[in-house]
Amino acid sequence: MRSIIETRNIRLKASAKDWEEAMRLSGQLLVDSGYIEEAYIEMTINTVKEMGPYIVIGPGLALSHSRPDASVKRTGISLLTLDQGVDFGSELGPVWVVITLAAQDNNSHIDELQAIAGLCSDEINIKKICEAKDVEKVAKMFNAFQESGKAC
């Protein structure tokens, strides 16, 4: 089974002045590693502008995404933690973790989405991610969860 997140697609304790910058920083990780083009980042931001902060899927967590598009070169995820919470306008409060999901089609991202949902449904795991100082440990949490259904 392949890894769902690479260490190069994780950045910890970043600073963002607002939700748009947080989404750009998270998406830029996928641009820099060749997964997406910058146009995909703009799509994710425009989706939130049009539909509101529905991407805030739990306390402290946003799942940035848009529909499959030609600007997605490879299906993958990035993860950004913030040094201070950012207001997305959600009743769930500020966001500390921004995960960007980019999918080439309607089906190739199902494994990634299941791992994200399973791992991030536990508040203890979100706390561990927020407090992490080592990208290797965060990647291991996601990749181990995908394989075993348990965070390490």
ZIPEFEN-V586100 format. One record per backbone hydrogen bond with DSSP energy under -1.0 kcal/mol. NH is the residue of the N-H (numbers start at 0). CO is the residue of the C=O. Records with the same first field share a line. If there is no record, write none. Layout:
NH=CO + CO
This chain:
8=5
9=6
10=78
13=80
21=17
22=18
23=19
24=20
25=21
26=22
27=23
28=24
30=26
31=27
32=28
33=30
34=29
35=29
36=70
39=36
41=37
42=38
43=39
44=40
45=41
46=42
47=43
48=44
49=45
50=46
51=47
53=51
55=52
56=54 + 60
57=60
60=57
61=96
62=54
63=98
71=68
72=34
73=34
75=101
77=99
78=8
79=97
80=10
81=95
82=13
85=94
92=89
94=85
95=59
96=59
97=79
98=61
99=77
100=63
101=75
109=106
112=108
113=109
114=110
115=111
116=112
117=113
118=114
119=115
121=118
125=121
126=122
127=123
128=124
129=125
130=126
137=133
138=134
139=135
140=136
141=137
142=138
143=139
144=140
145=141
146=142
147=143
148=144
